[in-house]
Amino acid sequence: METMTCGCGEDHIPGMLARFGIVGTTVLVLGVLVVMLLAGWALAGVVWAVRRGSGDDGHEESFFDGFGRWNDENDE
């Protein structure tokens, strides 16, 4: 009997489990998630640095100031 897959790579999961084991597969998946998280933070940092360097209005803001500003702008 043929299994139905969506074509997104789930048919490779049994082979990956056989090759790396459950712990190895878990470590591989978590490692990929950590790399994606770090890439997102790096991209956000680059965007923050570019935006900070483009306009010098005398107000020094940190990387995290922009998160609260979105709510302030919507409240008005």
C-alpha positions in Angstrom: 0.0 0.0 0.0 1.4 3.4 -1.0 1.4 6.2 1.5 0.0 9.6 0.6 2.4 12.4 1.1 2.1 16.1 0.4 5.4 16.4 -1.4 7.1 18.5 1.2 9.7 16.0 2.2 7.8 14.0 4.8 8.5 10.9 2.9 12.2 11.3 3.9 11.5 11.3 7.6 11.7 7.5 8.1 15.0 7.4 6.3 16.3 10.3 8.4 15.2 8.6 11.6 16.9 5.4 10.5 20.1 7.2 9.7 20.4 9.6 12.7 18.1 8.1 15.3 15.5 10.0 17.2 18.0 12.0 19.2 20.0 12.9 16.1 16.9 13.9 14.2 15.8 16.1 17.2 19.2 17.7 17.4 19.2 18.4 13.7 15.7 19.9 13.7 16.5 22.1 16.7 19.8 23.1 15.2 18.1 24.3 12.1 15.6 26.3 14.2 18.4 27.9 16.1 20.2 28.9 12.9 17.0 30.4 11.5 16.5 32.3 14.8 20.0 33.7 14.7 19.7 34.7 11.0 16.5 36.6 11.9 18.2 38.4 14.7 21.1 39.3 12.5 18.9 40.6 9.7 16.9 42.7 12.3 20.2 44.1 13.6 21.3 45.0 10.2 18.0 46.7 9.4 18.2 48.6 12.7 21.8 49.7 12.1 20.9 51.0 8.6 17.8 52.8 9.8 19.7 54.3 12.8 22.5 55.5 10.5 20.3 57.0 7.9 18.7 59.7 10.1 20.5 61.6 12.8 17.8 63.4 14.8 19.7 63.5 18.1 17.6 60.8 19.7 19.5 57.7 20.4 17.3 54.7 20.4 18.1 51.1 21.2 17.2 48.1 19.1 14.2 47.3 21.3 12.6 50.8 21.3 10.8 50.1 18.0 8.7 47.3 19.5 6.8 49.6 21.8 6.6 52.4 19.3 4.2 50.4 17.1 1.6 50.3 19.9 2.0 54.0 20.6 1.4 54.9 16.9 -1.8 52.7 16.8 -3.2 54.3 20.0 -3.3 57.7 18.4 
